[in-house]
Amino acid sequence: MIPIDPGTVATIRAIDEGSEELFGGFWPFIRRTLMLFLPLWVFLLLWAADMPNIISALFSGLSLSIIVAIERYKLREIAGKDN
């Protein structure tokens, strides 16, 4: 039998938790969709404001790191509840 780290099991459970949120109503689904398209919307908003393309791309990339930070926080929060 292969030993399994408890932290890994908690992380796998935390990743699977997203589908269960979809049964809680329409808002969790909309929130995930908004987070998915946030970098594109940031780019298009800055592009429409006549900002240079490089600055628009830079800020849209930075918005992606915000999404990663929020998801990491949520994973830690769910893993903390598991333990």
Stockholm file with secondary structure:
# STOCKHOLM 1.0

chainA/1-83         MIPIDPGTVATIRAIDEGSEELFGGFWPFIRRTLMLFLPLWVFLLLWAADMPNIISALFSGLSLSIIVAIERYKLREIAGKDN
#=GR chainA/1-83 SS CCCCCHHHHHHHHHHHHHHHHGGGCSHHHHHHHHHHHHHHHHHHHHHHTTCCHHHHHHHHHHHHHHHHHHHHHHHHHHHHHHC
#=GC SS_cons        CCCCCHHHHHHHHHHHHHHHHGGGCSHHHHHHHHHHHHHHHHHHHHHHTTCCHHHHHHHHHHHHHHHHHHHHHHHHHHHHHHC
//
